[in-house]
Amino acid sequence: MRSEEHVRRPAGLRALCGLLVVPALLLSTAACGSEDKGSDSISSKGGLPAITDGADFGKKPTLAKGEGTPPKELKIEVLSEGKGAALKKGDQAQVNYYGQEWDETEPFDTSFGKGQPFPVTIGGGGVIEGWQKALAGQKVGSRLEVSIPPDLAYGKTARGDIKANATLVFVMDIVKGTTVPQAAKGTAVPQTNAALPKVGVNTDGKAPAVTFPKDAEAPKKLVSEYVLEGSGPAVTDKDSVVVKYDAFLWDGAKKFGGTYAMDMTETLSLQNLGVKGLKDGLVGKKVGSRVLLVVPPDQGFGDQEQQGIPKNSTMVFAMDILAKV
């Protein structure tokens, strides 16, 4: 079970991470591995469940069961304030978290000990509303304890180990924050190959137009070309990158995913990408660029149907590489 399943909300379009990434966080809560715990504890000043172990930033915490009726409103307690910049809309935060239901004594999930904080775009989608409200304006390096009422979490819907109408309690460590541009703003590169789709060069953060050639055959080899060439560092196969994208099938120019329309970003760990052509197409490209990627079946999903993508499909991506994190 992926840890992020307990903080993400359903998106209107299929998220690229969910479709193309081999999850890095595969351990369940009960199999987090051994980890040194702190011997400290701290009682909440605002009535939230006490941290019974690992109170300091960076340590895996444990929580007591909540007492009495849980708060009906979002409640945020800054346990320790960091010295970094305050998170603002559009920033990409890396957050370690420990989640527990108010009336339970065991966590339903945690990212501590799993080697990778959870990425969140401030003011974007992809996570429950309570997370967005709790993180906005907080400083990097801070530890928060947050109780989230059902209407800002999953409401009447049970989700995995979480009951319907559950109040959720999280301890959150804001490990890192990165300012992410709205769009790629590189230098336009001539698109001279009439057999390839043409991608728009707008820099307003809105989806670029993608125009497919008529009667052209899909390329047999991977295509990775600049539309806008940025000036940032080149992407390596060990990087994680923040992107916006739209994704299409070559046949019929049918769109099957994207984030531009929702003004959202996705964070891709290239080490964990499950599509070889997408990874190979991004490696070497500069941050700040917009690229056209055409991924043939043998570097995509091959003869396997994947979540509505037909077997032997050629996939086309218009993608802004906005930041490395």
ZADO-1210 file (C-alpha; in nm, 4 decimals, padded with zeros to 6 digits):
<atoms>
<atom x="00.0000" y="00.0000" z="00.0000" code="MET" pos="1"/>
<atom x="00.1474" y="00.3345" z="-00.0977" code="ARG" pos="2"/>
<atom x="00.1750" y="00.5745" z="00.1933" code="SER" pos="3"/>
<atom x="00.0528" y="00.8679" z="-00.0165" code="GLU" pos="4"/>
<atom x="-00.2838" y="00.6975" z="-00.0661" code="GLU" pos="5"/>
<atom x="-00.3822" y="00.8222" z="00.2787" code="HIS" pos="6"/>
<atom x="-00.3165" y="01.1898" z="00.2064" code="VAL" pos="7"/>
<atom x="-00.4029" y="01.2162" z="-00.1614" code="ARG" pos="8"/>
<atom x="-00.7523" y="01.2988" z="-00.2778" code="ARG" pos="9"/>
<atom x="-00.8910" y="01.1654" z="-00.6086" code="PRO" pos="10"/>
<atom x="-00.7936" y="01.3846" z="-00.9055" code="ALA" pos="11"/>
<atom x="-01.0157" y="01.4660" z="-01.2005" code="GLY" pos="12"/>
<atom x="-00.7564" y="01.3390" z="-01.4458" code="LEU" pos="13"/>
<atom x="-00.5288" y="01.0429" z="-01.3969" code="ARG" pos="14"/>
<atom x="-00.2144" y="01.1534" z="-01.2143" code="ALA" pos="15"/>
<atom x="00.1107" y="01.0779" z="-01.3905" code="LEU" pos="16"/>
<atom x="00.2670" y="00.9468" z="-01.0724" code="CYS" pos="17"/>
<atom x="-00.0105" y="00.6963" z="-01.0213" code="GLY" pos="18"/>
<atom x="00.0134" y="00.5711" z="-01.3785" code="LEU" pos="19"/>
<atom x="00.3803" y="00.5743" z="-01.4613" code="LEU" pos="20"/>
<atom x="00.5780" y="00.5556" z="-01.1403" code="VAL" pos="21"/>
<atom x="00.6787" y="00.2407" z="-00.9569" code="VAL" pos="22"/>
<atom x="00.5983" y="00.3443" z="-00.5963" code="PRO" pos="23"/>
<atom x="00.9047" y="00.3914" z="-00.3788" code="ALA" pos="24"/>
<atom x="00.7051" y="00.3668" z="-00.0573" code="LEU" pos="25"/>
<atom x="00.5718" y="00.0137" z="-00.0617" code="LEU" pos="26"/>
<atom x="00.5977" y="-00.0759" z="00.3057" code="LEU" pos="27"/>
<atom x="00.2859" y="-00.0896" z="00.5161" code="SER" pos="28"/>
<atom x="00.2644" y="00.0867" z="00.8490" code="THR" pos="29"/>
<atom x="00.3431" y="-00.2383" z="01.0265" code="ALA" pos="30"/>
<atom x="00.6579" y="-00.2975" z="00.8230" code="ALA" pos="31"/>
<atom x="00.8422" y="00.0311" z="00.8435" code="CYS" pos="32"/>
<atom x="01.1680" y="-00.1288" z="00.9503" code="GLY" pos="33"/>
<atom x="01.3704" y="-00.0659" z="01.2605" code="SER" pos="34"/>
<atom x="01.4491" y="00.2892" z="01.3519" code="GLU" pos="35"/>
<atom x="01.5984" y="00.4567" z="01.6558" code="ASP" pos="36"/>
<atom x="01.3259" y="00.6269" z="01.8578" code="LYS" pos="37"/>
<atom x="01.3777" y="00.9251" z="02.0761" code="GLY" pos="38"/>
<atom x="01.2977" y="00.8891" z="02.4428" code="SER" pos="39"/>
<atom x="01.1253" y="01.2259" z="02.4590" code="ASP" pos="40"/>
<atom x="00.7552" y="01.3035" z="02.4755" code="SER" pos="41"/>
<atom x="00.5446" y="01.6167" z="02.4655" code="ILE" pos="42"/>
<atom x="00.1907" y="01.7041" z="02.5661" code="SER" pos="43"/>
<atom x="-00.0109" y="01.9250" z="02.3365" code="SER" pos="44"/>
<atom x="-00.0985" y="02.2690" z="02.4678" code="LYS" pos="45"/>
<atom x="-00.4080" y="02.2816" z="02.2513" code="GLY" pos="46"/>
<atom x="-00.5756" y="01.9551" z="02.3416" code="GLY" pos="47"/>
<atom x="-00.4408" y="01.7464" z="02.0549" code="LEU" pos="48"/>
<atom x="-00.3142" y="01.3929" z="02.1259" code="PRO" pos="49"/>
<atom x="00.0178" y="01.3894" z="02.3102" code="ALA" pos="50"/>
<atom x="00.3356" y="01.2836" z="02.1325" code="ILE" pos="51"/>
<atom x="00.4509" y="00.9920" z="02.3446" code="THR" pos="52"/>
<atom x="00.7880" y="00.9348" z="02.1786" code="ASP" pos="53"/>
<atom x="01.0108" y="01.1018" z="01.9184" code="GLY" pos="54"/>
<atom x="00.8998" y="01.4585" z="01.9869" code="ALA" pos="55"/>
<atom x="01.1866" y="01.6329" z="01.8055" code="ASP" pos="56"/>
<atom x="01.1840" y="01.7299" z="01.4388" code="PHE" pos="57"/>
<atom x="01.3165" y="01.4452" z="01.2254" code="GLY" pos="58"/>
<atom x="01.2370" y="01.1688" z="01.4731" code="LYS" pos="59"/>
<atom x="00.9587" y="00.9215" z="01.4067" code="LYS" pos="60"/>
<atom x="00.6841" y="01.0146" z="01.6552" code="PRO" pos="61"/>
<atom x="00.4185" y="00.8086" z="01.8296" code="THR" pos="62"/>
<atom x="00.0863" y="00.9493" z="01.9445" code="LEU" pos="63"/>
<atom x="-00.1491" y="00.8886" z="02.2312" code="ALA" pos="64"/>
<atom x="-00.5179" y="00.8332" z="02.1663" code="LYS" pos="65"/>
<atom x="-00.7184" y="01.1535" z="02.1447" code="GLY" pos="66"/>
<atom x="-00.9218" y="01.2466" z="02.4502" code="GLU" pos="67"/>
<atom x="-01.2871" y="01.3434" z="02.4365" code="GLY" pos="68"/>
<atom x="-01.4720" y="01.4698" z="02.1314" code="THR" pos="69"/>
<atom x="-01.2410" y="01.5613" z="01.8429" code="PRO" pos="70"/>
<atom x="-01.2356" y="01.9238" z="01.7225" code="PRO" pos="71"/>
<atom x="-01.4953" y="02.0045" z="01.4564" code="LYS" pos="72"/>
<atom x="-01.2633" y="02.2548" z="01.2914" code="GLU" pos="73"/>
<atom x="-00.9110" y="02.2223" z="01.1564" code="LEU" pos="74"/>
<atom x="-00.6652" y="02.2600" z="01.4411" code="LYS" pos="75"/>
<atom x="-00.2957" y="02.3352" z="01.3849" code="ILE" pos="76"/>
<atom x="-00.0276" y="02.3405" z="01.6513" code="GLU" pos="77"/>
<atom x="00.3288" y="02.4428" z="01.5622" code="VAL" pos="78"/>
<atom x="00.5360" y="02.2176" z="01.7852" code="LEU" pos="79"/>
<atom x="00.8634" y="02.3701" z="01.6684" code="SER" pos="80"/>
<atom x="00.9022" y="02.6498" z="01.4159" code="GLU" pos="81"/>
<atom x="01.1665" y="02.6189" z="01.1476" code="GLY" pos="82"/>
<atom x="01.3965" y="02.8923" z="01.0242" code="LYS" pos="83"/>
<atom x="01.3254" y="02.8439" z="00.6542" code="GLY" pos="84"/>
<atom x="01.1011" y="03.0413" z="00.4207" code="ALA" pos="85"/>
<atom x="00.7246" y="03.0332" z="00.4649" code="ALA" pos="86"/>
<atom x="00.5475" y="02.8114" z="00.2133" code="LEU" pos="87"/>
<atom x="00.3435" y="03.0029" z="-00.0438" code="LYS" pos="88"/>
<atom x="00.1155" y="02.9076" z="-00.3298" code="LYS" pos="89"/>
<atom x="00.3023" y="02.7220" z="-00.6007" code="GLY" pos="90"/>
<atom x="00.5862" y="02.6061" z="-00.3752" code="ASP" pos="91"/>
<atom x="00.6680" y="02.2385" z="-00.3635" code="GLN" pos="92"/>
<atom x="00.7035" y="02.1050" z="-00.0102" code="ALA" pos="93"/>
<atom x="00.8646" y="01.7789" z="00.0981" code="GLN" pos="94"/>
<atom x="00.6877" y="01.6515" z="00.4093" code="VAL" pos="95"/>
<atom x="00.7450" y="01.3575" z="00.6400" code="ASN" pos="96"/>
<atom x="00.4288" y="01.2587" z="00.8219" code="TYR" pos="97"/>
<atom x="00.2744" y="01.0254" z="01.0786" code="TYR" pos="98"/>
<atom x="-00.1023" y="00.9751" z="01.0579" code="GLY" pos="99"/>
<atom x="-00.3454" y="00.8364" z="01.3142" code="GLN" pos="100"/>
<atom x="-00.7207" y="00.8497" z="01.3657" code="GLU" pos="101"/>
<atom x="-00.8294" y="01.0530" z="01.6668" code="TRP" pos="102"/>
<atom x="-00.9856" y="00.7556" z="01.8459" code="ASP" pos="103"/>
<atom x="-00.7171" y="00.5004" z="01.7610" code="GLU" pos="104"/>
<atom x="-00.3874" y="00.4073" z="01.9251" code="THR" pos="105"/>
<atom x="-00.1984" y="00.2901" z="01.6168" code="GLU" pos="106"/>
<atom x="-00.1024" y="00.4821" z="01.2997" code="PRO" pos="107"/>
<atom x="-00.2748" y="00.4129" z="00.9697" code="PHE" pos="108"/>
<atom x="00.0347" y="00.5322" z="00.7871" code="ASP" pos="109"/>
<atom x="00.3715" y="00.7069" z="00.8115" code="THR" pos="110"/>
<atom x="00.6479" y="00.8163" z="00.5770" code="SER" pos="111"/>
<atom x="00.9103" y="00.8193" z="00.8532" code="PHE" pos="112"/>
<atom x="01.1691" y="00.5496" z="00.7969" code="GLY" pos="113"/>
<atom x="01.0778" y="00.4978" z="00.4317" code="LYS" pos="114"/>
<atom x="01.3530" y="00.7137" z="00.2852" code="GLY" pos="115"/>
<atom x="01.1430" y="00.9624" z="00.0912" code="GLN" pos="116"/>
<atom x="00.9293" y="01.2558" z="00.2118" code="PRO" pos="117"/>
<atom x="00.5921" y="01.3111" z="00.0479" code="PHE" pos="118"/>
<atom x="00.5743" y="01.5919" z="-00.2144" code="PRO" pos="119"/>
<atom x="00.2948" y="01.8503" z="-00.1916" code="VAL" pos="120"/>
<atom x="00.2287" y="02.1480" z="-00.4171" code="THR" pos="121"/>
<atom x="00.1018" y="02.4339" z="-00.2014" code="ILE" pos="122"/>
<atom x="-00.2282" y="02.5649" z="-00.3366" code="GLY" pos="123"/>
<atom x="-00.2549" y="02.2765" z="-00.5811" code="GLY" pos="124"/>
<atom x="-00.4512" y="01.9553" z="-00.5754" code="GLY" pos="125"/>
<atom x="-00.3679" y="01.5955" z="-00.5126" code="GLY" pos="126"/>
<atom x="-00.4009" y="01.5943" z="-00.1310" code="VAL" pos="127"/>
<atom x="-00.6857" y="01.6283" z="00.1151" code="ILE" pos="128"/>
<atom x="-00.7938" y="01.9859" z="00.1803" code="GLU" pos="129"/>
<atom x="-00.6839" y="01.9743" z="00.5440" code="GLY" pos="130"/>
<atom x="-00.3239" y="01.9218" z="00.4370" code="TRP" pos="131"/>
<atom x="-00.3310" y="02.2261" z="00.2097" code="GLN" pos="132"/>
<atom x="-00.4801" y="02.4478" z="00.4780" code="LYS" pos="133"/>
<atom x="-00.2355" y="02.3239" z="00.7405" code="ALA" pos="134"/>
<atom x="00.0808" y="02.3706" z="00.5343" code="LEU" pos="135"/>
<atom x="00.0137" y="02.7069" z="00.3692" code="ALA" pos="136"/>
<atom x="00.2245" y="02.9782" z="00.5334" code="GLY" pos="137"/>
<atom x="00.4267" y="02.7409" z="00.7528" code="GLN" pos="138"/>
<atom x="00.8050" y="02.7688" z="00.7603" code="LYS" pos="139"/>
<atom x="01.0389" y="02.5055" z="00.6236" code="VAL" pos="140"/>
<atom x="01.1954" y="02.3146" z="00.9115" code="GLY" pos="141"/>
<atom x="00.8783" y="02.3264" z="01.1218" code="SER" pos="142"/>
<atom x="00.7076" y="02.0365" z="01.2969" code="ARG" pos="143"/>
<atom x="00.3273" y="02.0564" z="01.3131" code="LEU" pos="144"/>
<atom x="00.0574" y="01.8554" z="01.4811" code="GLU" pos="145"/>
<atom x="-00.2732" y="01.8845" z="01.2992" code="VAL" pos="146"/>
<atom x="-00.6219" y="01.7453" z="01.3541" code="SER" pos="147"/>
<atom x="-00.8331" y="01.7346" z="01.0387" code="ILE" pos="148"/>
<atom x="-01.2125" y="01.6986" z="01.0612" code="PRO" pos="149"/>
<atom x="-01.3920" y="01.4651" z="00.8200" code="PRO" pos="150"/>
<atom x="-01.5158" y="01.7431" z="00.5908" code="ASP" pos="151"/>
<atom x="-01.1522" y="01.8392" z="00.5182" code="LEU" pos="152"/>
<atom x="-01.0420" y="01.4758" z="00.4835" code="ALA" pos="153"/>
<atom x="-01.2498" y="01.1862" z="00.3440" code="TYR" pos="154"/>
<atom x="-01.5914" y="01.2703" z="00.4884" code="GLY" pos="155"/>
<atom x="-01.8386" y="00.9831" z="00.4897" code="LYS" pos="156"/>
<atom x="-01.6153" y="00.7633" z="00.2741" code="THR" pos="157"/>
<atom x="-01.3996" y="00.4933" z="00.4313" code="ALA" pos="158"/>
<atom x="-01.0535" y="00.4793" z="00.2732" code="ARG" pos="159"/>
<atom x="-00.8261" y="00.1833" z="00.3257" code="GLY" pos="160"/>
<atom x="-00.7625" y="00.1564" z="00.7006" code="ASP" pos="161"/>
<atom x="-00.9439" y="00.4845" z="00.7690" code="ILE" pos="162"/>
<atom x="-01.3042" y="00.4699" z="00.8896" code="LYS" pos="163"/>
<atom x="-01.5859" y="00.6798" z="00.7504" code="ALA" pos="164"/>
<atom x="-01.6298" y="01.0169" z="00.9266" code="ASN" pos="165"/>
<atom x="-01.2849" y="00.9897" z="01.0829" code="ALA" pos="166"/>
<atom x="-01.0991" y="01.2836" z="01.2325" code="THR" pos="167"/>
<atom x="-00.7356" y="01.2459" z="01.1313" code="LEU" pos="168"/>
<atom x="-00.4332" y="01.3527" z="01.3341" code="VAL" pos="169"/>
<atom x="-00.0988" y="01.4118" z="01.1637" code="PHE" pos="170"/>
<atom x="00.2471" y="01.5026" z="01.2828" code="VAL" pos="171"/>
<atom x="00.4183" y="01.6752" z="00.9888" code="MET" pos="172"/>
<atom x="00.7847" y="01.7664" z="00.9422" code="ASP" pos="173"/>
<atom x="00.8356" y="02.0180" z="00.6606" code="ILE" pos="174"/>
<atom x="01.1706" y="01.8931" z="00.5371" code="VAL" pos="175"/>
<atom x="01.2165" y="02.1135" z="00.2325" code="LYS" pos="176"/>
<atom x="01.0456" y="02.3796" z="00.0243" code="GLY" pos="177"/>
<atom x="01.1191" y="02.4675" z="-00.3384" code="THR" pos="178"/>
<atom x="00.9871" y="02.7656" z="-00.5319" code="THR" pos="179"/>
<atom x="00.8370" y="02.6317" z="-00.8547" code="VAL" pos="180"/>
<atom x="00.7785" y="02.8548" z="-01.1592" code="PRO" pos="181"/>
<atom x="00.4320" y="02.8637" z="-01.3119" code="GLN" pos="182"/>
<atom x="00.5585" y="02.7508" z="-01.6507" code="ALA" pos="183"/>
<atom x="00.8670" y="02.6846" z="-01.8574" code="ALA" pos="184"/>
<atom x="01.0123" y="03.0103" z="-01.9895" code="LYS" pos="185"/>
<atom x="01.3006" y="02.8990" z="-02.2076" code="GLY" pos="186"/>
<atom x="01.4000" y="02.9970" z="-02.5594" code="THR" pos="187"/>
<atom x="01.1700" y="02.8686" z="-02.8329" code="ALA" pos="188"/>
<atom x="01.3314" y="02.6027" z="-03.0514" code="VAL" pos="189"/>
<atom x="01.2104" y="02.5683" z="-03.4147" code="PRO" pos="190"/>
<atom x="00.9869" y="02.2638" z="-03.4634" code="GLN" pos="191"/>
<atom x="01.0733" y="02.1690" z="-03.8183" code="THR" pos="192"/>
<atom x="00.9827" y="01.8009" z="-03.8379" code="ASN" pos="193"/>
<atom x="00.6430" y="01.7884" z="-04.0098" code="ALA" pos="194"/>
<atom x="00.5971" y="01.4266" z="-03.9021" code="ALA" pos="195"/>
<atom x="00.5893" y="01.5174" z="-03.5309" code="LEU" pos="196"/>
<atom x="00.3264" y="01.6959" z="-03.3216" code="PRO" pos="197"/>
<atom x="00.3713" y="02.0706" z="-03.2759" code="LYS" pos="198"/>
<atom x="00.3559" y="02.2070" z="-02.9208" code="VAL" pos="199"/>
<atom x="00.2626" y="02.5622" z="-02.8250" code="GLY" pos="200"/>
<atom x="00.5194" y="02.7982" z="-02.6711" code="VAL" pos="201"/>
<atom x="00.2964" y="02.9994" z="-02.4359" code="ASN" pos="202"/>
<atom x="00.4519" y="03.0758" z="-02.0984" code="THR" pos="203"/>
<atom x="00.1394" y="03.1654" z="-01.8979" code="ASP" pos="204"/>
<atom x="00.1071" y="02.8316" z="-01.7194" code="GLY" pos="205"/>
<atom x="-00.1890" y="02.7234" z="-01.9293" code="LYS" pos="206"/>
<atom x="-00.1871" y="02.4076" z="-02.1368" code="ALA" pos="207"/>
<atom x="00.0069" y="02.4469" z="-02.4625" code="PRO" pos="208"/>
<atom x="-00.1751" y="02.3495" z="-02.7801" code="ALA" pos="209"/>
<atom x="-00.0631" y="02.0160" z="-02.9224" code="VAL" pos="210"/>
<atom x="-00.1309" y="01.9693" z="-03.2942" code="THR" pos="211"/>
<atom x="-00.0845" y="01.6252" z="-03.4428" code="PHE" pos="212"/>
<atom x="00.0293" y="01.5711" z="-03.8030" code="PRO" pos="213"/>
<atom x="-00.2247" y="01.4257" z="-04.0428" code="LYS" pos="214"/>
<atom x="-00.1679" y="01.0708" z="-04.1685" code="ASP" pos="215"/>
<atom x="00.1817" y="01.0523" z="-04.0192" code="ALA" pos="216"/>
<atom x="00.3024" y="00.7197" z="-03.8816" code="GLU" pos="217"/>
<atom x="00.4093" y="00.7034" z="-03.5200" code="ALA" pos="218"/>
<atom x="00.7885" y="00.7092" z="-03.4739" code="PRO" pos="219"/>
<atom x="00.9499" y="00.3743" z="-03.4005" code="LYS" pos="220"/>
<atom x="01.2204" y="00.5330" z="-03.1826" code="LYS" pos="221"/>
<atom x="01.2011" y="00.7574" z="-02.8791" code="LEU" pos="222"/>
<atom x="01.1619" y="01.1284" z="-02.9568" code="VAL" pos="223"/>
<atom x="01.2828" y="01.3839" z="-02.7001" code="SER" pos="224"/>
<atom x="01.3012" y="01.7400" z="-02.8332" code="GLU" pos="225"/>
<atom x="01.3043" y="02.0880" z="-02.6852" code="TYR" pos="226"/>
<atom x="01.0060" y="02.3120" z="-02.7484" code="VAL" pos="227"/>
<atom x="01.1391" y="02.5745" z="-02.5062" code="LEU" pos="228"/>
<atom x="01.5009" y="02.5306" z="-02.3996" code="GLU" pos="229"/>
<atom x="01.5624" y="02.6442" z="-02.0431" code="GLY" pos="230"/>
<atom x="01.8842" y="02.7506" z="-01.8758" code="SER" pos="231"/>
<atom x="01.8753" y="02.5347" z="-01.5645" code="GLY" pos="232"/>
<atom x="02.0874" y="02.2308" z="-01.4781" code="PRO" pos="233"/>
<atom x="02.0513" y="01.9131" z="-01.6795" code="ALA" pos="234"/>
<atom x="01.8313" y="01.6402" z="-01.5342" code="VAL" pos="235"/>
<atom x="02.0119" y="01.3223" z="-01.4252" code="THR" pos="236"/>
<atom x="01.8731" y="00.9727" z="-01.3800" code="ASP" pos="237"/>
<atom x="01.8932" y="01.0144" z="-01.0022" code="LYS" pos="238"/>
<atom x="01.6925" y="01.3380" z="-00.9825" code="ASP" pos="239"/>
<atom x="01.3353" y="01.4060" z="-00.8837" code="SER" pos="240"/>
<atom x="01.1728" y="01.6720" z="-01.0989" code="VAL" pos="241"/>
<atom x="00.8579" y="01.8826" z="-01.0694" code="VAL" pos="242"/>
<atom x="00.6628" y="01.8864" z="-01.3949" code="VAL" pos="243"/>
<atom x="00.3420" y="01.9975" z="-01.5602" code="LYS" pos="244"/>
<atom x="00.2270" y="01.7926" z="-01.8553" code="TYR" pos="245"/>
<atom x="-00.0418" y="01.6785" z="-02.0934" code="ASP" pos="246"/>
<atom x="-00.0391" y="01.3218" z="-02.2251" code="ALA" pos="247"/>
<atom x="-00.1951" y="01.1836" z="-02.5444" code="PHE" pos="248"/>
<atom x="-00.2239" y="00.8650" z="-02.7434" code="LEU" pos="249"/>
<atom x="-00.0767" y="00.8987" z="-03.0905" code="TRP" pos="250"/>
<atom x="-00.3736" y="00.7149" z="-03.2381" code="ASP" pos="251"/>
<atom x="-00.6604" y="00.9606" z="-03.2509" code="GLY" pos="252"/>
<atom x="-00.4677" y="01.2272" z="-03.0572" code="ALA" pos="253"/>
<atom x="-00.6726" y="01.1232" z="-02.7534" code="LYS" pos="254"/>
<atom x="-00.5753" y="01.2913" z="-02.4280" code="LYS" pos="255"/>
<atom x="-00.5433" y="01.0446" z="-02.1389" code="PHE" pos="256"/>
<atom x="-00.3939" y="01.2558" z="-01.8606" code="GLY" pos="257"/>
<atom x="-00.2506" y="01.5877" z="-01.7613" code="GLY" pos="258"/>
<atom x="-00.2051" y="01.8556" z="-01.4980" code="THR" pos="259"/>
<atom x="-00.2072" y="02.1871" z="-01.6869" code="TYR" pos="260"/>
<atom x="-00.5851" y="02.2270" z="-01.6745" code="ALA" pos="261"/>
<atom x="-00.5889" y="02.1749" z="-01.2975" code="MET" pos="262"/>
<atom x="-00.2889" y="02.4066" z="-01.2447" code="ASP" pos="263"/>
<atom x="-00.1178" y="02.1191" z="-01.0656" code="MET" pos="264"/>
<atom x="00.2303" y="01.9753" z="-01.0746" code="THR" pos="265"/>
<atom x="00.3604" y="01.6214" z="-01.0342" code="GLU" pos="266"/>
<atom x="00.6918" y="01.5204" z="-00.8806" code="THR" pos="267"/>
<atom x="00.8662" y="01.2389" z="-01.0663" code="LEU" pos="268"/>
<atom x="01.1480" y="01.0373" z="-00.9156" code="SER" pos="269"/>
<atom x="01.3415" y="00.9276" z="-01.2212" code="LEU" pos="270"/>
<atom x="01.4883" y="00.6337" z="-01.0330" code="GLN" pos="271"/>
<atom x="01.1370" y="00.4995" z="-00.9866" code="ASN" pos="272"/>
<atom x="00.9751" y="00.5791" z="-01.3202" code="LEU" pos="273"/>
<atom x="00.8115" y="00.2708" z="-01.4625" code="GLY" pos="274"/>
<atom x="00.8293" y="00.3858" z="-01.8251" code="VAL" pos="275"/>
<atom x="01.1763" y="00.3643" z="-01.9755" code="LYS" pos="276"/>
<atom x="01.1069" y="00.6064" z="-02.2594" code="GLY" pos="277"/>
<atom x="00.9826" y="00.8775" z="-02.0258" code="LEU" pos="278"/>
<atom x="01.2889" y="00.8480" z="-01.8045" code="LYS" pos="279"/>
<atom x="01.5318" y="00.8392" z="-02.0981" code="ASP" pos="280"/>
<atom x="01.3550" y="01.1326" z="-02.2598" code="GLY" pos="281"/>
<atom x="01.3928" y="01.3537" z="-01.9530" code="LEU" pos="282"/>
<atom x="01.7545" y="01.2706" z="-01.8677" code="VAL" pos="283"/>
<atom x="01.9849" y="01.5384" z="-02.0081" code="GLY" pos="284"/>
<atom x="01.7114" y="01.7971" z="-02.0580" code="LYS" pos="285"/>
<atom x="01.7500" y="02.1298" z="-01.8771" code="LYS" pos="286"/>
<atom x="01.5312" y="02.2529" z="-01.5939" code="VAL" pos="287"/>
<atom x="01.3101" y="02.5363" z="-01.7168" code="GLY" pos="288"/>
<atom x="01.2415" y="02.3627" z="-02.0485" code="SER" pos="289"/>
<atom x="00.9324" y="02.2416" z="-02.2292" code="ARG" pos="290"/>
<atom x="00.9869" y="01.9162" z="-02.4138" code="VAL" pos="291"/>
<atom x="00.8013" y="01.6982" z="-02.6615" code="LEU" pos="292"/>
<atom x="00.8328" y="01.3298" z="-02.5790" code="LEU" pos="293"/>
<atom x="00.7054" y="01.0550" z="-02.8103" code="VAL" pos="294"/>
<atom x="00.7334" y="00.7170" z="-02.6413" code="VAL" pos="295"/>
<atom x="00.6997" y="00.4088" z="-02.8665" code="PRO" pos="296"/>
<atom x="00.5379" y="00.0927" z="-02.7274" code="PRO" pos="297"/>
<atom x="00.8642" y="-00.0917" z="-02.6674" code="ASP" pos="298"/>
<atom x="00.9716" y="00.1887" z="-02.4304" code="GLN" pos="299"/>
<atom x="00.6253" y="00.2365" z="-02.2847" code="GLY" pos="300"/>
<atom x="00.3761" y="-00.0317" z="-02.1848" code="PHE" pos="301"/>
<atom x="00.4407" y="-00.2665" z="-02.4767" code="GLY" pos="302"/>
<atom x="00.1685" y="-00.5235" z="-02.5370" code="ASP" pos="303"/>
<atom x="00.0066" y="-00.4644" z="-02.1955" code="GLN" pos="304"/>
<atom x="-00.3059" y="-00.2540" z="-02.1521" code="GLU" pos="305"/>
<atom x="-00.2653" y="-00.0081" z="-01.8649" code="GLN" pos="306"/>
<atom x="-00.5629" y="00.1676" z="-01.7039" code="GLN" pos="307"/>
<atom x="-00.7424" y="00.2265" z="-02.0323" code="GLY" pos="308"/>
<atom x="-00.4309" y="00.2825" z="-02.2421" code="ILE" pos="309"/>
<atom x="-00.4523" y="00.0215" z="-02.5208" code="PRO" pos="310"/>
<atom x="-00.1699" y="-00.2234" z="-02.5712" code="LYS" pos="311"/>
<atom x="00.0996" y="-00.1267" z="-02.8225" code="ASN" pos="312"/>
<atom x="00.0204" y="00.2433" z="-02.7785" code="SER" pos="313"/>
<atom x="00.2569" y="00.5248" z="-02.8689" code="THR" pos="314"/>
<atom x="00.2326" y="00.7973" z="-02.6038" code="MET" pos="315"/>
<atom x="00.2956" y="01.1686" z="-02.6555" code="VAL" pos="316"/>
<atom x="00.3828" y="01.4125" z="-02.3758" code="PHE" pos="317"/>
<atom x="00.4092" y="01.7897" z="-02.3750" code="ALA" pos="318"/>
<atom x="00.5961" y="01.8527" z="-02.0497" code="MET" pos="319"/>
<atom x="00.7354" y="02.1500" z="-01.8600" code="ASP" pos="320"/>
<atom x="01.0351" y="02.0644" z="-01.6394" code="ILE" pos="321"/>
<atom x="00.9894" y="02.3250" z="-01.3678" code="LEU" pos="322"/>
<atom x="01.2329" y="02.2341" z="-01.0892" code="ALA" pos="323"/>
<atom x="01.4584" y="01.9706" z="-00.9361" code="LYS" pos="324"/>
<atom x="01.3865" y="01.8750" z="-00.5752" code="VAL" pos="325"/>
</atoms>
